[in-house]
Amino acid sequence: MDSTTLYFCQGPSDKVYQASIQPKDQGFMVHFAYGRRGSTLTTGSKTSAPVEYQIAKGIYDKLIKEKTAKGYTPGTDAGTTTPPDSPGQHRGIHCQLLNPINEQQLNQLLFNHDYWMQEKFDGRRLLIRKDGDQITGINRLGFPTAVPEAIVRNVAKYPRSFLLDGEAVGDTFHAFDLLTIGPEDMRHLAFSVRYLRLRDMLNAFDHPHIREVRVFFPPQSAGWFQQFKNEGKEGVVFKDKDAPYTTGRPNSGGSQLKYKFYETASFVVTKVNDQRSVSLILFEGDKIRPAGNVTIPPNHDVPAPGTVVECRYLYAFKESGSIYQPVFLGPREDIRAEECTTAQLKYKAEVPVSA
């Protein structure tokens, strides 16, 4: 079928736009995907239902014309990203979500032989389910989400059904847990067992776009932790090697815990300001708290009010709640507005007053 990959590279902007015509039922759909080059792309469809090919071709051609008029140019095909069927239908699968730890807890876990450490990636949480020939991506909320075609092709090579948990970064899926394989549900088993089964599975076939997330344990953990920090990685995750896979996020603690090298949080956009800036808010119980403003870089579209976005920051001010040195990372369609609370924030340390 028809497909095109376009690029826009001017100044700091480095964006990609994909369009394709795909058969469905007795007709055809026009799909698109866009975003920063190397990121997991946002997807959608220009047709709400299958249409005749000539109609689809007209929509497709018009779309390409509009993009090239804005300065996009054809380039090497980067693969396609196809939106999922029934995106609003929950798949009945939930992720295990992690609570953060502080410095004191970090020092304890780095030398605790009951906990295995994995690198935390700066991507999008993604579960991949293969059921026969059907391959489905599932986001952290349990809803279907797009999977880059390069990952789909790799997944299709494995002969059995499975459910993998991991993180998508561009066209690479970083697999860190195996939840089911064939008819066997392994979520009740220890993480150490699930991880070794994951390694056995990935060793059985060729998958350049699926990568195993290695585990480390004392005395290796401390050295690898420092290396990840020096390399500017996002952070690490500690997992109780004997714990089962438990869905949802516990009120505190848990068998899987995360430590980030820099602070990030999700906010709700409340207003678009001048000079590509937007105002942010967070929720604190039934109250709305302002969280400051963030500038939107040229390689991102300015998000509309009501959009959930992710920002990196140095710390937050306790008095105002505003974040210091914010950096816009992008929209987060897989996070609900009610999750954007002040509980996410790390505040500036208070200087003790001398007597």
N, C-alpha and C positions, 0 to 999 in steps of 0.2 A: 504493500500500500504506500501511498504518498507520505513522505515525512521530510522535514527540514529542520536543521539546527542553525540558528542565527546567533551572532555575537555582537555585543556593543562594548567597545573598548575605547574610552576617551578619558584622559586624566585618571582619577582614582576609580572610575567605573569599570567593572569587568563583569558583565552580565551575559547570561545565556537565555535564549528563548527557543523552545522546541514546539513544533506543531506536527500533527499527524492525522491521517484518516485511517480509522480502524473498523473492520467489519464487526457488526453485532446483530444477532438475530437475523432478520431479513433485510437489514439496511446497514447504514454506516454512521459512525460517530466522529466528530472532529474534536480531538483532544489537544491540550496545550500544557506546557510546564515552563516555569521561569524561576529565575533567582540568580544569586551570585555564582560564578563559575567555581566548581568544586564543592558546592553546598548541596544538601538534599533539597530538591526543587519543590516549589509549590505547584500543585496541579489543578486542573479543571477541564470542563468541556464546554464547547461553544454550541453544542446541540444537547437539548434535554432528553431527547429520545432519538432512536435510529431514524435516518432519513435516506432518501434515494441518493445514489452516488453523485449525480450531477449537482444536486443541492449541496451536498457535503463539499464537493470540489469548489463550488462557488464561494462558500463560507471560508474554506481553507485558503483559497487564492486571495481573497479580500484581506484575510488576517496577515498573510505574508507581505502583501503590499503595504498595509498600514505600518508594519514593523520596519520594513526597509526604508519607508519614508521618514522614520524617526532616527535613522542612522544605523540600524542593525544590518550586518552583512553576513552572507553565508560562510560557514567554516567547516572544519573537519567534524564529521558526525560524532557526537558525544554519547550516542545511545539515546533511547527514548524512555520516558517515564509516563506510564499509563495510569490514569485515575482508576480507583477501584470501583467495582459494581456495588450498588446499594451502600453508599458511604454513610448513610444515617442509621444503618442497622447494626446494633450492638452485637458483638460476636461471643458474648458470654465469657470472655477471658480478661482477667485483670493482671496488671504487673505487680511485682513486689517493689514498693517504693521505699526509699531510704531516708533516714533521719541524719542530720549532720552531727559531727562530734567536735569537741574543743581540743585545745592543745594538750591538756592533761590526759584526756582519753586517747589522743593520738599516740602519745609516748607509751601508754600501756599496751595498746594494740600492736604497735610495731614489734614488740618482743613477746607477744602472746602466741604460743604455738597452736592454740585452738582456732586462730583466725588466719585466713589466707587473704592476701592482698592482690588486687587487680588494678590496672590503670583505668581511670575514668576518662571517657572521651567527650569531646565538645561537639556533640552531634544531636541527633534526635532518637529518642527511645523507640525501638521497633521490635515487635514480635513477628516472626515469620512462620506461618503455618502451611505445610504442604500436606494436602489430603488427596492422595492419588495424583492426578495431573493438575489439580487446582491449587494455586499458590496465592495466599492472601497475606497482606501486610496488616498489622493491627497496632494502633498507637497506644500510648500510655493510658488513654481513657477507655480502651476496649473497642474502639470503632475502626472500621477498615480504613486503610491509608495507602497511598501510592508506594510502590516499590520500584526503584530504578531497574530498567530492563537488564542491565549487566548482572545484577544480583539475581533476578528471576532466572536468567539462563543458567547460572551456576546452581541454584537450588534445584532446577529441573533435572540436573544430572544424577541426583541421588535417587536410588530406586525405591526407597521406603518413605512412608509418611513420617512427619515429625513436627515439633513445635519448638522453635529456637527463640531465646531472648537475647537481645543485644542492642547495639547502638549503630545507627546509620550515619556515615560521614561521606557525603558525595555519593559515588558509585561503589563504596565499600561498606560491607556489613561486618561489624566487629562483634562476634558471637562470644558471649560470656556464660551462658547457661543453656542446658538442654532439658526441656520439660517433659516432652513425650517423644517416643520413637516407636514406629510401628503401632501395635495395639497397647503398648506399655506406657502407663502414666507414671512418671518418676518424681512428681512433685513432692511426694511424701518421703522420698529418700534423702540422705545427707547430701549437702552440696559437694563434698569430695567425690561421692559416687557419681553424681550427675556430671561433674566436670570431667572425670576420667572417661565416662561414656561419650561426652562431647568430643574429646580428643580422638577416641577410637572412630567415631563417625566421620570427623573431618579428615582423618588419615585414609579413609576408604575411597575418596574420589577427588577429582581435580576441581579447584574452586578459587581462582585468583581474586575474585571479588568478595570472598568470605574469609575473614581472618579470625583465628582463635585469639582470645584475650588471655595472655599467660597469667598464671598465678605465681605468687612469691610468698615465702614464709620464712620466719626467723631461722638463721641469722641474715638471710638475703634481703628481707623486707626493708630494713633501714637504708641500705645502700641504694636499692632501686628507688625508694621514696625520694632520696636526695637527687638522684639522676633525673627523675621525672620533674622535680621542682626546678632544677637547673635548666632543663630543656623547655620550660614554659608550658608544660602540660596542664590540663585542667585540674587534675586531682587524682585521688585514689579511692578505692572502695575496699572495706574490710568485711569478710564473710565468715561466719561461724562454719567451720568445715563439717560439723555434725548436724547442722540445722536443715529442716525441710524448706521448701519454697512456700512462703506465706504471702498471699496477695494483700494489696492495700498497704497503707502506711500506719504503723503503730503510733499511739499517742506520744510515746517517748521510747528511746532505745531501739531495740530490735536486733535480729541476727545478722542484718546487713546494714553497714554504716558508711557514710561518705565523709571525705575531707577534701575541701577545695583549696587550691593554692591562691585563688582570687575569688572575690565575692560576686555572685550573680543573683538576680531576683527577677520575678515576673511582675509587671505593672499593667494597669489599665490606662490607656490614653484617654484623656478627658477633653483636650483642646489642642487645635493646631495653631501654633504661633507664627510670627514672622520669621524669615530667614531659616526655613527648614527646621524648626524646633517644635516639639510637642510637650504639653504638660502631662505629668503622671500622677496617679493616685494609687493608694492602697486602702484596704479595708482593715478596721480594727473593731471587731465585734459588729455592732450595727452603725458604726461611725465611719465616715470617709476622711482619710488623712492625705493631704498633699505630700508628694514625694519629690517635688522639684521638676526640672525640665531636662530634656536631652535633645541634642542636635542629631538630625538624621543625615547620615553621609550620602553623597551623591549616587552611590551604587545601590541605594535602597529607595523604594517608593515611600512617600510620607504616609504613615498609617492614619486611618480615619479614627475619630473618636469612638470609643468602645472596643477598640482592638487591644488584645493582650500582647504585650511585647516583652522581650527579655533584654536586660541591660547589665553590663558589668560596672562595678563601682569600687571605690577604695574603702569607704565606710559611710555610715549614715549618721546624721546629727540627731541626738536624742531629743533635743528641744523642738526642732522643726520637723523631723522625719525626712528631710531632704537628703538625697544621696550626693556624695562628693566625687567629682571627676567621673561622671557617668559616661559610658560608651554604649551606643546602641548596637545590639547584636542581631535583632530581627524580630519578626512577628512569631507568636507561638499559638498556632491553631489547636495544638493538643493540650492546652492548659485553659481551664475554665476561669472566668473572672473572679469567682468566689475563692479561688485558691490564691489570689493576689493579696496577701495579708501582710501586716507589719511584722508578723512572727518570722518572716524570711530575713529580716534585716540584721546586719552586724553593725553595732554602733561604735562610734569613736570612743576609745578608752578615756575614762575620766581621770584627770590629774588630781591626786589627793591634795587636799589643802593642808599646808603646814600649820602646826599649832603656834 
